């Protein structure tokens, strides 16, 4: 909130105005009673003057309250926006392993919903509490001046109400925490079902999906009811405190007035001030739910912000050479996602600048993991990977990824136009470069055949395109980046052989001077590589050109035989 301290000063001044008018109004009514009691000759004129003052007081109070309402919400929404931006920026720094272990719907809820739930806390609760505290202190000073004895009587029920609120609040906070978690689970389930709606329908699982949703929805409703049940005693506690205080003041104060120990005007003012004194407790009651939900949301947001990136920028960074040659060296690299499951074992491999190396192996051999380590989505468990002699862990992530282009096995397209998805590789690229990349990826012809061409909206995750079309757009996106290091992870697996051959012909010219790592199964893709690296159970078992290792007994020979048999 500090960046908006200027606006906050305006709010504080308006709060002081609200407080001052709140203190003046009962005192003016006291003056009216005194005028009537004394029966002064100028009573009519004085009453008219006090009425005019009261009008100004209430108009001023309304104006100040409007200012508090407007500017406090301005600060609140801007603060929530800044917090939301900070949370999203922090998400960008977290590694894929963190996202893999969490539900995307719950992450989305933390970014949008949990940050927004802090708005009523800032706009209403915080400023409401400030007004209440200042107002209460002012009223207490006035009450003690009117009658110390009645003031002590009026405060007797207050500790009881505060104790009830304290103990109920301690139970309510964990309940609201649990409620927020259940909301995240439900949001994750909805997102999961929406993304998999075709699978739900094709396997006729609508009823099962509905039952699962209803169970989670019912569980959330029960948690919400429990949270509200816990805070239900707040309002009766405050009402009871006001009632008991008023009764004590009326009883004792009335007798003091009858005995001439207290003026009737003072007694009337005292009763009016008591209601105002306990008004802050009503503010607490009204804001309690928002505060409890806000605290729960803040805890979830802070948990996310406190998460340290699994792959972080180095403390003492080293810059990559310029221009980058593109030599990649893996030195005794081992990696495991879990302690009991090694994926790569003591892998040593050097890829020369400008060389294209194909990586093959059975499913689970560690091919995609190798690509992810070179892109530094993960850090090696042991050993090291260098780029032009610089350990990747010493290179700023932005520097490494600026020099790396990648086509992932699981193609992801954003819900926008084809042009925007290709331009994602280089936001500054001109139209000619974009079209040239699309042609090289074999995508230009099918794009121009679409009714809206490059302006065609692909839908969420590219749902409106075929698998092969999505892959070609993804390849175009990578080629447009013109990075010295290119990683293709099963980039043409969904493309027919004829189109793939055309793409390979185009790539041959584009990959000149570019170090490329190609993960593939098709023999046509593998043959074109300068060298072929064969992985088995996370180990490098064969390395060489197609002609060299085709004559060897091993996994590559078995792959050739299997593909020839299939052909």
C-alpha positions as CSV (number, residue, x, y, z in Angstrom):
1,X,0.0,0.0,0.0
2,X,3.0,2.3,0.4
3,X,3.1,3.4,-3.2
4,X,-0.3,5.0,-2.7
5,X,0.5,6.9,0.5
6,X,-0.7,10.2,-1.1
7,X,-4.2,8.7,-1.6
8,X,-4.0,7.1,1.9
9,X,-3.4,10.6,3.4
10,X,-6.6,11.8,1.7
11,X,-8.4,8.8,3.2
12,X,-6.9,9.4,6.7
13,X,-8.0,13.1,6.5
14,X,-11.5,12.0,5.5
15,X,-11.5,9.4,8.3
16,X,-10.7,12.2,10.8
17,X,-13.6,14.3,9.4
18,X,-15.9,11.3,9.8
19,X,-14.7,10.8,13.3
20,X,-15.1,14.5,14.2
21,X,-18.6,14.7,12.9
22,X,-19.5,11.4,14.7
23,X,-18.3,13.0,18.0
24,X,-20.1,16.3,17.4
25,X,-23.6,15.1,16.6
26,X,-24.5,13.6,20.0
27,X,-23.0,16.7,21.7
28,X,-25.3,18.9,19.6
29,X,-28.3,16.9,20.7
30,X,-27.1,17.4,24.3
31,X,-27.1,21.1,23.7
32,X,-30.7,20.9,22.4
33,X,-31.8,19.2,25.6
34,X,-30.1,21.9,27.7
35,X,-31.8,24.7,25.8
36,X,-35.2,23.1,26.3
37,X,-34.4,22.4,30.0
38,X,-33.3,26.0,30.7
39,X,-36.1,27.6,28.7
40,X,-34.0,30.5,27.6
41,X,-35.6,33.5,25.8
42,X,-33.5,33.0,22.7
43,X,-34.2,29.2,22.7
44,X,-35.8,29.3,19.2
45,X,-32.8,31.1,17.6
46,X,-30.4,28.8,19.3
47,X,-32.3,25.7,18.2
48,X,-32.3,27.0,14.6
49,X,-28.6,27.6,14.8
50,X,-28.0,24.1,16.2
51,X,-30.2,22.6,13.5
52,X,-28.2,24.4,10.9
53,X,-24.9,23.1,12.4
54,X,-26.4,19.6,12.5
55,X,-27.2,19.8,8.8
56,X,-23.6,20.9,8.1
57,X,-22.3,18.1,10.3
58,X,-24.3,15.4,8.5
59,X,-23.5,16.8,5.0
60,X,-19.8,17.0,5.9
61,X,-20.0,13.4,7.3
62,X,-21.7,12.1,4.2
63,X,-19.0,13.8,2.0
64,X,-16.2,12.5,4.1
65,X,-17.7,9.0,4.1
66,X,-18.0,9.1,0.3
67,X,-14.3,10.1,0.0
68,X,-13.3,7.3,2.4
69,X,-15.3,4.8,0.3
70,X,-14.0,5.9,-3.0
71,X,-10.3,6.4,-2.2
72,X,-10.0,3.4,0.0
73,X,-11.3,1.2,-2.8
74,X,-8.9,2.9,-5.2
75,X,-6.0,2.0,-2.9
76,X,-7.4,-1.5,-2.4
77,X,-7.9,-2.4,-6.0
78,X,-4.5,-1.0,-7.0
79,X,-2.8,-2.9,-4.1
80,X,-4.6,-6.1,-5.2
81,X,-3.5,-5.5,-8.8
82,X,0.2,-5.0,-7.7
83,X,0.0,-8.1,-5.6
84,X,-1.5,-10.1,-8.5
85,X,1.2,-8.8,-10.8
86,X,3.9,-9.9,-8.2
87,X,2.3,-13.4,-7.9
88,X,2.2,-13.8,-11.6
89,X,5.8,-12.6,-12.0
90,X,6.9,-15.1,-9.3
91,X,5.1,-17.9,-11.1
92,X,7.2,-17.2,-14.2
93,X,10.3,-18.0,-12.2
94,X,9.2,-21.4,-10.8
95,X,10.4,-24.5,-12.5
96,X,8.2,-27.0,-14.4
97,X,8.6,-29.5,-11.6
98,X,6.7,-27.2,-9.3
99,X,3.8,-26.9,-11.7
100,X,3.8,-30.6,-12.4
101,X,3.1,-31.3,-8.7
102,X,0.1,-28.9,-8.5
103,X,-3.3,-28.4,-10.0
104,X,-3.6,-25.6,-12.5
105,X,-7.0,-24.6,-11.3
106,X,-5.8,-24.1,-7.8
107,X,-2.8,-22.0,-9.1
108,X,-5.3,-19.9,-11.1
109,X,-7.4,-19.3,-8.0
110,X,-4.4,-18.1,-6.0
111,X,-3.5,-15.6,-8.8
112,X,-6.9,-14.2,-9.3
113,X,-9.4,-15.0,-6.6
114,X,-7.2,-15.1,-3.5
115,X,-5.6,-11.7,-4.4
116,X,-9.0,-10.2,-5.0
117,X,-10.4,-11.4,-1.6
118,X,-7.9,-9.0,0.0
119,X,-9.8,-6.0,-1.5
120,X,-12.6,-5.8,1.1
121,X,-10.1,-6.3,3.8
122,X,-8.1,-3.2,2.7
123,X,-11.0,-1.1,1.5
124,X,-13.5,-1.8,4.3
125,X,-12.0,-3.6,7.2
126,X,-8.7,-1.7,7.6
127,X,-10.2,1.7,7.2
128,X,-13.2,0.7,9.2
129,X,-11.0,-0.4,12.1
130,X,-9.0,2.9,11.9
131,X,-12.3,4.9,12.1
132,X,-13.5,2.7,14.9
133,X,-10.4,3.1,17.0
134,X,-10.2,6.9,16.6
135,X,-13.9,7.2,17.2
136,X,-13.8,5.0,20.3
137,X,-10.9,6.8,21.9
138,X,-12.7,10.2,21.3
139,X,-16.0,8.8,22.8
140,X,-14.2,7.4,25.8
141,X,-12.6,10.8,26.6
142,X,-16.0,12.5,26.3
143,X,-17.8,9.8,28.4
144,X,-15.2,10.1,31.2
145,X,-15.7,13.8,31.3
146,X,-19.5,13.4,31.5
147,X,-19.4,10.6,34.2
148,X,-16.5,8.3,35.1
149,X,-18.8,6.1,37.1
150,X,-21.2,5.5,34.2
151,X,-18.3,5.0,31.8
152,X,-16.9,2.1,33.9
153,X,-20.4,0.6,34.0
154,X,-20.7,0.9,30.3
155,X,-17.4,-0.9,29.7
156,X,-18.2,-3.9,31.9
157,X,-19.7,-6.1,29.1
158,X,-17.0,-5.1,26.6
159,X,-14.3,-7.7,27.7
160,X,-16.9,-10.5,27.6
161,X,-17.8,-9.7,24.0
162,X,-14.1,-9.4,23.0
163,X,-13.2,-12.7,24.6
164,X,-16.1,-14.4,22.8
165,X,-14.9,-12.9,19.5
166,X,-11.3,-13.9,20.2
167,X,-12.0,-17.5,20.8
168,X,-14.5,-17.9,18.0
169,X,-12.0,-16.2,15.7
170,X,-9.3,-18.7,16.5
171,X,-11.5,-21.5,15.3
172,X,-12.8,-19.6,12.3
173,X,-9.4,-18.9,10.7
174,X,-8.5,-22.6,10.2
175,X,-12.0,-23.2,8.9
176,X,-11.7,-20.4,6.3
177,X,-8.2,-21.8,5.4
178,X,-9.8,-25.2,4.7
179,X,-12.6,-23.6,2.8
180,X,-10.1,-21.8,0.5
181,X,-8.4,-25.1,-0.2
182,X,-11.7,-26.7,-1.1
183,X,-12.5,-23.9,-3.5
184,X,-9.1,-24.5,-5.1
185,X,-9.8,-28.2,-5.5
186,X,-13.2,-27.5,-7.1
187,X,-11.7,-24.9,-9.5
188,X,-9.0,-27.5,-10.5
189,X,-11.6,-30.2,-11.1
190,X,-13.7,-27.9,-13.3
191,X,-10.6,-26.9,-15.3
192,X,-9.6,-30.5,-15.6
193,X,-13.1,-31.6,-16.8
194,X,-13.4,-28.7,-19.3
195,X,-10.0,-29.6,-20.8
196,X,-10.9,-33.3,-21.0
197,X,-14.5,-32.8,-22.1
198,X,-14.0,-34.9,-25.3
199,X,-12.6,-37.8,-23.3
200,X,-15.5,-37.6,-20.9
201,X,-18.0,-37.7,-23.7
202,X,-16.3,-40.3,-25.9
203,X,-16.0,-42.7,-22.9
204,X,-19.6,-41.9,-21.8
205,X,-18.4,-40.7,-18.4
206,X,-20.7,-37.7,-18.0
207,X,-22.5,-39.2,-15.1
208,X,-19.3,-40.2,-13.2
209,X,-17.9,-36.7,-13.8
210,X,-21.1,-35.1,-12.5
211,X,-21.0,-37.3,-9.4
212,X,-17.4,-36.3,-8.7
213,X,-18.2,-32.6,-9.2
214,X,-21.2,-32.9,-6.9
215,X,-19.2,-34.5,-4.1
216,X,-16.6,-31.8,-4.2
217,X,-19.2,-29.1,-4.5
218,X,-21.2,-30.5,-1.5
219,X,-17.9,-30.8,0.5
220,X,-17.2,-27.1,-0.2
221,X,-20.8,-26.1,0.8
222,X,-20.5,-27.9,4.1
223,X,-17.2,-26.2,4.8
224,X,-18.8,-22.8,4.0
225,X,-21.7,-23.5,6.3
226,X,-19.3,-24.5,9.1
227,X,-17.3,-21.3,8.7
228,X,-20.4,-19.1,9.0
229,X,-21.7,-21.2,11.9
230,X,-18.4,-20.4,13.8
231,X,-18.7,-16.7,13.3
232,X,-22.5,-16.6,14.0
233,X,-22.0,-15.7,17.8
234,X,-20.2,-12.5,16.9
235,X,-23.4,-10.4,16.3
236,X,-25.3,-11.6,19.3
237,X,-22.3,-11.0,21.5
238,X,-22.1,-7.3,20.4
239,X,-25.9,-6.9,20.6
240,X,-25.8,-8.3,24.1
241,X,-23.0,-6.1,25.2
242,X,-24.8,-3.0,23.9
243,X,-28.1,-4.0,25.6
244,X,-26.5,-4.7,29.0
245,X,-24.4,-1.5,28.8
246,X,-27.5,0.6,28.0
247,X,-29.6,-1.0,30.7
248,X,-26.9,-0.4,33.3
249,X,-26.5,3.3,32.2
250,X,-30.2,3.8,32.2
251,X,-30.6,2.3,35.7
252,X,-27.7,4.0,37.4
253,X,-27.7,7.2,35.3
254,X,-31.4,7.6,35.7
255,X,-31.1,7.5,39.5
256,X,-28.2,9.9,39.4
257,X,-30.3,12.3,37.3
258,X,-33.2,12.0,39.7
259,X,-30.9,12.7,42.6
260,X,-29.5,15.8,40.8
261,X,-26.0,14.2,40.5
262,X,-26.2,14.2,36.7
263,X,-27.9,16.6,34.2
264,X,-30.6,15.1,32.0
265,X,-28.8,16.4,28.9
266,X,-25.6,14.7,30.0
267,X,-27.6,11.4,30.5
268,X,-29.1,11.7,27.0
269,X,-25.7,12.4,25.4
270,X,-24.2,9.6,27.4
271,X,-26.7,7.0,26.0
272,X,-26.2,8.3,22.5
273,X,-22.4,8.0,22.8
274,X,-22.7,4.4,24.2
275,X,-24.4,3.3,21.0
276,X,-21.7,5.0,19.0
277,X,-19.0,3.5,21.3
278,X,-20.2,0.0,20.5
279,X,-20.6,0.7,16.8
280,X,-16.9,-0.3,16.1
281,X,-17.8,-3.8,17.4
282,X,-20.5,-3.9,14.7
283,X,-17.9,-3.0,12.2
284,X,-15.8,-5.9,13.4
285,X,-18.8,-8.2,13.1
286,X,-19.6,-7.1,9.6
287,X,-16.0,-7.3,8.4
288,X,-15.1,-10.5,10.2
289,X,-16.0,-12.8,7.3
290,X,-14.1,-10.7,4.8
291,X,-11.2,-10.5,7.2
292,X,-11.1,-14.2,7.8
293,X,-11.4,-15.0,4.1
294,X,-8.8,-12.4,3.4
295,X,-6.3,-13.8,5.9
296,X,-6.8,-17.3,4.5
297,X,-6.3,-16.0,0.9
298,X,-3.2,-14.0,2.0
299,X,-1.8,-17.1,3.6
300,X,-2.2,-19.0,0.3
301,X,-0.7,-16.1,-1.7
302,X,2.2,-15.9,0.7
303,X,2.8,-19.7,0.5
304,X,3.2,-19.2,-3.2
305,X,5.4,-16.1,-2.9
306,X,7.6,-17.9,-0.4
307,X,8.2,-20.8,-2.8
308,X,11.8,-20.8,-4.0
309,X,12.4,-21.6,-7.7
310,X,13.8,-25.1,-8.2
311,X,16.0,-23.6,-11.0
312,X,17.2,-20.1,-10.0
313,X,19.5,-17.5,-11.5
314,X,23.1,-17.8,-10.3
315,X,24.3,-15.5,-7.6
316,X,27.4,-14.7,-9.6
317,X,26.3,-15.0,-13.3
318,X,28.6,-15.6,-16.2
319,X,27.7,-14.3,-19.7
320,X,27.7,-16.6,-22.7
321,X,30.3,-15.9,-25.4
322,X,29.1,-13.6,-28.2
323,X,28.7,-14.7,-30.8
324,X,27.7,-18.1,-29.4
325,X,29.4,-21.1,-31.1
326,X,26.9,-23.6,-29.7
327,X,29.1,-26.4,-28.3
328,X,27.2,-28.5,-25.7
329,X,29.1,-30.8,-23.4
330,X,27.5,-33.2,-20.9
331,X,30.0,-34.3,-18.4
332,X,29.0,-37.3,-16.2
333,X,25.4,-36.1,-16.0
334,X,23.0,-37.9,-13.8
335,X,19.4,-36.9,-13.0
336,X,16.5,-38.1,-11.1
337,X,13.0,-36.7,-10.5
338,X,12.7,-38.7,-7.3
339,X,15.3,-40.2,-5.1
340,X,14.4,-43.8,-6.0
341,X,14.1,-43.3,-9.7
342,X,17.3,-42.3,-11.7
343,X,16.5,-41.2,-15.2
344,X,19.9,-40.4,-16.6
345,X,23.1,-42.1,-15.4
346,X,26.6,-40.8,-15.8
347,X,26.0,-39.4,-19.3
348,X,28.9,-37.9,-21.2
349,X,28.4,-36.4,-24.6
350,X,29.9,-33.5,-26.6
351,X,27.8,-31.9,-29.4
352,X,30.0,-29.8,-31.7
353,X,29.0,-26.3,-32.9
354,X,26.6,-26.5,-35.8
355,X,26.2,-30.2,-35.4
356,X,22.8,-32.0,-35.5
357,X,22.5,-34.9,-33.1
358,X,19.6,-37.2,-33.1
359,X,18.7,-38.8,-29.7
360,X,16.8,-42.1,-29.8
361,X,15.7,-44.7,-27.3
362,X,12.7,-46.5,-25.9
363,X,10.0,-44.7,-24.0
364,X,11.4,-43.7,-20.6
365,X,15.0,-43.8,-21.7
366,X,15.5,-40.2,-20.8
367,X,15.4,-38.4,-24.1
368,X,13.0,-35.6,-23.2
369,X,14.7,-35.3,-19.8
370,X,17.9,-34.6,-21.6
371,X,16.3,-31.9,-23.7
372,X,14.8,-30.3,-20.5
373,X,18.2,-30.3,-18.8
374,X,19.8,-28.5,-21.7
375,X,17.0,-25.9,-21.7
376,X,17.5,-25.8,-17.9
377,X,14.0,-26.5,-16.9
378,X,15.7,-28.7,-14.3
379,X,19.2,-28.8,-12.9
380,X,21.4,-31.9,-13.1
381,X,21.6,-34.1,-10.0
382,X,25.3,-34.6,-10.5
383,X,27.8,-33.8,-13.2
384,X,27.4,-30.6,-15.3
385,X,26.3,-29.3,-18.7
386,X,28.3,-26.6,-20.4
387,X,27.5,-24.3,-23.3
388,X,30.6,-23.0,-25.0
389,X,32.5,-24.0,-21.9
390,X,30.2,-22.2,-19.4
391,X,28.3,-24.3,-16.9
392,X,24.6,-23.7,-17.5
393,X,24.0,-23.2,-13.8
394,X,26.3,-20.1,-14.0
395,X,24.3,-18.6,-16.9
396,X,21.4,-16.3,-16.3
397,X,18.2,-18.0,-17.4
398,X,17.1,-15.2,-19.7
399,X,20.5,-15.4,-21.5
400,X,20.3,-19.1,-22.0
401,X,16.7,-19.1,-23.2
402,X,17.3,-16.2,-25.5
403,X,19.8,-18.4,-27.3
404,X,17.5,-21.5,-27.3
405,X,14.5,-22.4,-29.4
406,X,12.5,-25.6,-28.6
407,X,9.6,-27.6,-30.0
408,X,8.1,-29.7,-27.2
409,X,6.6,-33.1,-27.6
410,X,3.3,-31.9,-26.1
411,X,2.6,-28.9,-28.4
412,X,1.0,-25.9,-26.7
413,X,-0.7,-23.1,-28.7
414,X,-2.2,-20.1,-27.1
415,X,-5.9,-19.1,-27.6
416,X,-5.2,-16.5,-30.3
417,X,-4.5,-16.2,-34.0
418,X,-2.1,-18.4,-35.9
419,X,0.0,-15.2,-36.6
420,X,0.2,-14.4,-32.9
421,X,1.3,-18.0,-32.0
422,X,4.1,-18.0,-34.6
423,X,5.1,-14.4,-33.7
424,X,5.5,-15.7,-30.1
425,X,9.0,-16.8,-31.2
426,X,10.0,-13.3,-32.0
427,X,7.5,-10.4,-31.2
428,X,9.6,-8.0,-33.4
429,X,9.7,-10.2,-36.5
430,X,8.3,-8.7,-39.7
431,X,5.6,-10.3,-41.9
432,X,8.2,-11.6,-44.4
433,X,10.2,-13.4,-41.7
434,X,7.0,-14.9,-40.2
435,X,5.8,-16.2,-43.6
436,X,9.3,-17.6,-44.4
437,X,9.3,-19.5,-41.0
438,X,5.8,-20.9,-41.8
439,X,6.9,-22.0,-45.2
440,X,10.0,-23.7,-43.8
441,X,7.7,-25.5,-41.3
442,X,5.4,-26.7,-44.0
443,X,2.6,-24.6,-42.5
444,X,2.0,-21.8,-45.0
445,X,-0.1,-23.7,-47.5
446,X,-2.7,-25.0,-45.0
447,X,-2.8,-21.7,-43.2
448,X,-3.6,-19.7,-46.4
449,X,-6.2,-22.3,-47.3
450,X,-8.1,-21.4,-44.1
451,X,-10.9,-18.8,-44.5
452,X,-9.1,-16.2,-42.3
453,X,-5.6,-17.3,-43.1
454,X,-3.0,-16.2,-40.5
455,X,-5.8,-14.5,-38.5
456,X,-7.5,-17.8,-37.8
457,X,-8.2,-18.3,-34.1
458,X,-6.8,-21.7,-33.0
459,X,-8.8,-22.1,-29.8
460,X,-7.7,-23.1,-26.4
461,X,-4.5,-25.2,-26.7
462,X,-5.0,-25.2,-30.5
463,X,-8.2,-27.3,-30.3
464,X,-9.4,-26.2,-33.7
465,X,-6.3,-27.5,-35.5
466,X,-5.1,-31.1,-36.1
467,X,-2.1,-32.5,-34.3
468,X,0.1,-32.1,-37.4
469,X,-1.0,-28.6,-38.0
470,X,-0.2,-27.6,-34.4
471,X,3.2,-29.2,-34.7
472,X,4.0,-27.2,-37.9
473,X,3.0,-24.0,-36.3
474,X,5.1,-24.9,-33.3
475,X,8.1,-25.5,-35.6
476,X,7.5,-22.2,-37.3
477,X,7.5,-20.5,-34.0
478,X,10.8,-22.0,-33.1
479,X,12.4,-21.2,-36.5
480,X,11.3,-17.6,-36.3
481,X,13.3,-17.1,-33.1
482,X,16.5,-17.9,-35.1
483,X,18.3,-19.1,-32.0
484,X,21.8,-20.7,-32.3
485,X,20.5,-23.7,-30.3
486,X,17.5,-25.7,-31.5
487,X,15.8,-28.6,-29.6
488,X,13.2,-30.6,-31.4
489,X,11.4,-33.1,-29.2
490,X,9.3,-35.4,-31.4
491,X,8.5,-32.3,-33.4
492,X,7.1,-34.2,-36.5
493,X,5.5,-37.2,-34.8
494,X,2.0,-36.2,-35.9
495,X,3.0,-35.2,-39.5
496,X,2.7,-37.4,-42.5
497,X,5.9,-38.8,-44.1
498,X,5.6,-36.7,-47.2
499,X,5.2,-33.4,-45.3
500,X,7.9,-34.4,-42.9
501,X,10.3,-35.0,-45.8
502,X,9.5,-31.5,-47.2
503,X,10.1,-29.9,-43.7
504,X,13.4,-31.8,-43.4
505,X,14.6,-30.4,-46.7
506,X,13.7,-26.9,-45.6
507,X,15.4,-27.4,-42.2
508,X,18.7,-28.5,-43.8
509,X,19.3,-25.1,-45.1
510,X,17.9,-23.3,-42.0
511,X,20.0,-25.3,-39.5
512,X,23.3,-24.2,-41.1
513,X,25.4,-22.8,-38.2
514,X,22.8,-23.9,-35.7
515,X,23.4,-26.7,-33.1
516,X,20.4,-28.9,-33.1
517,X,19.2,-31.8,-30.9
518,X,16.5,-33.9,-32.5
519,X,14.5,-36.4,-30.5
520,X,12.7,-38.7,-32.9
521,X,11.7,-42.3,-33.7
522,X,11.2,-42.1,-37.4
523,X,14.2,-43.4,-39.4
524,X,13.8,-40.7,-42.0
525,X,14.3,-38.0,-39.4
526,X,17.2,-39.9,-37.7
527,X,19.2,-40.6,-40.9
528,X,19.7,-36.9,-41.6
529,X,21.5,-36.2,-38.3
530,X,25.3,-35.8,-38.3
531,X,25.4,-38.3,-35.3
532,X,23.0,-40.5,-33.5
533,X,23.0,-40.9,-29.7
534,X,21.2,-44.0,-28.4
535,X,19.9,-44.0,-24.8
536,X,19.0,-47.1,-22.9
537,X,17.9,-46.9,-19.3
538,X,19.4,-43.5,-19.0
539,X,22.8,-44.5,-20.3
540,X,24.5,-43.6,-23.6
541,X,25.1,-47.0,-25.3
542,X,25.8,-46.0,-28.9
543,X,27.1,-42.9,-30.6
544,X,28.0,-42.3,-34.3
545,X,26.6,-41.7,-37.7
546,X,23.8,-43.8,-39.2
547,X,26.2,-45.9,-41.3
548,X,28.6,-46.4,-38.3
549,X,26.1,-47.7,-35.7
550,X,23.7,-49.4,-38.2
551,X,26.4,-52.1,-38.6
552,X,26.7,-52.5,-34.8
553,X,24.7,-54.9,-32.7
554,X,22.5,-53.0,-30.4
555,X,19.4,-50.9,-29.9
556,X,19.8,-49.0,-33.2
557,X,20.0,-52.1,-35.3
558,X,16.9,-53.4,-33.6
559,X,15.1,-50.1,-34.3
560,X,16.1,-50.4,-38.0
561,X,14.9,-53.9,-38.2
562,X,11.6,-53.1,-36.5
563,X,10.9,-50.2,-38.9
564,X,11.8,-52.2,-41.9
565,X,9.5,-55.0,-40.8
566,X,6.7,-52.5,-40.3
567,X,7.3,-51.0,-43.7
